[in-house]
């Protein structure tokens, strides 16, 4: 099992997922070993709001589910051996990107 982090976000799940998988925003939140110059996820399921990125040290998987009051619950799993706190830091970065996405439009 890899390194897990979960976080609630006050944005609709579809907005969180769209932001997380937007090639123009990936570099701002996804850890460097798992991203390739803003490349799209290796696999993506819009129906399940699930995406996976493959890197040389393993894969990262993101799942977004609906939460109370129209928000979202986000779960990120990074490869085993990832630095402590990296998954939490990544979700904090994603939360900032989501907030910017919401205020930009």
C-alpha positions in Angstrom: 0.0 0.0 0.0 1.2 3.5 -0.8 1.1 6.8 1.1 -2.5 8.0 1.5 -4.1 11.4 2.2 -7.7 12.6 2.2 -9.1 16.1 2.3 -12.4 17.8 2.0 -12.8 20.6 -0.4 -15.6 23.1 -0.7 -16.2 22.8 -4.4 -18.3 20.4 -6.4 -16.6 17.0 -7.1 -16.7 17.6 -10.9 -14.8 20.9 -10.5 -12.2 19.3 -8.3 -11.7 16.4 -10.7 -11.6 18.7 -13.8 -9.0 20.9 -12.1 -6.9 17.9 -11.0 -6.8 16.4 -14.5 -6.4 19.7 -16.4 -3.0 19.5 -18.2 -2.4 23.2 -17.6 -2.8 22.7 -13.8 -1.2 19.4 -13.1 2.3 20.8 -12.6 1.0 23.0 -9.8 -0.1 20.2 -7.6 1.1 16.7 -8.7 4.5 15.7 -7.3 7.3 16.0 -9.8 8.2 12.3 -10.0 4.7 11.5 -11.3 4.2 14.3 -13.8 5.6 14.6 -17.3 5.4 18.3 -18.4 1.6 18.6 -17.8 0.8 15.2 -19.3 -2.7 14.0 -19.0 -3.3 11.1 -16.6 -2.3 7.6 -17.8 -5.9 6.5 -17.1 -9.0 8.5 -16.3 -12.6 7.6 -15.5 -15.0 10.6 -15.7 -17.9 8.5 -14.5 -16.0 7.4 -11.3 -14.0 10.7 -11.0 -10.9 8.6 -10.8 -7.5 9.3 -12.4 -4.1 7.6 -12.4 -0.6 8.9 -13.2 2.3 6.5 -13.8 5.8 7.5 -12.9 9.2 5.8 -12.7 8.7 5.0 -9.0 5.1 3.9 -9.1 1.7 5.4 -9.7 -0.5 8.0 -8.1 -4.3 7.5 -7.9 -6.8 10.2 -7.3 -10.5 9.7 -6.4 -13.1 12.4 -5.9 -16.5 11.7 -4.3 -19.4 13.9 -3.3 -19.5 15.2 0.2 -22.0 17.1 2.3 -23.2 20.6 1.2 -22.1 20.2 -2.4 -18.4 19.8 -1.5 -16.0 17.0 -2.4 -13.9 14.5 -0.6 -10.5 13.8 -2.3 -8.3 10.8 -1.8 -4.8 10.6 -3.1 -2.6 7.6 -3.0 1.1 8.0 -3.9 3.7 5.2 -4.4 5.0 3.4 -1.3 8.2 5.1 -0.2 7.0 8.6 -1.1 8.3 11.3 1.3 6.2 11.7 4.4 3.7 14.5 4.0 4.0 14.6 0.2 0.4 13.4 -0.3 -1.0 16.0 2.1 1.1 18.7 0.5 -0.1 17.7 -2.9 -3.8 17.9 -1.8 -3.1 21.3 -0.3 -1.7 22.4 -3.6 -4.7 20.9 -5.4 -7.1 22.8 -3.1 -5.3 26.1 -4.0 -5.7 25.3 -7.7 -9.4 24.5 -7.3 -9.9 27.8 -5.4 -8.1 29.7 -8.2 -10.2 27.8 -10.8 -13.4 28.8 -9.1 -12.4 32.5 -8.7 -11.1 32.8 -12.2 -14.4 32.0 -13.8 
